[in-house]
Amino acid sequence: MPYYLLHIVLNNGRRVNGVRQHKSYELDIVWRELQAFALVYYKTTAFRYYDCLMLSKQSPVYRNYIKNRGKMYNPDTFDPYEPKDPDRA
């Protein structure tokens, strides 16, 4: 399953970046689906900008994510569609 890099900018200027895995290789479908999740999570009034990029396995972002992902979540309880952000708007 491919990995996607998400960039979100909120109206207060806060930037949120993250890597998510998705079952689809079709970038347009993934872009719309993950944008819908982000709009619900951050509320449409706090949302300024969103972008989604598919990551290459040669990308330094992908390699860093894979190297550190054991420190970021427990694979038994991790839900790739539920962002873990305590400062949720």
Secondary structure, DSSP 8 states (H G I E B T S, - for coil): --EEEEEEEETTS-EEEEEEE-S---HHHHHHHHHHHHHHHH-GGGEEEEEEEE--TT-HHHHHHHHHHHHH--TTT--TTS---TT--
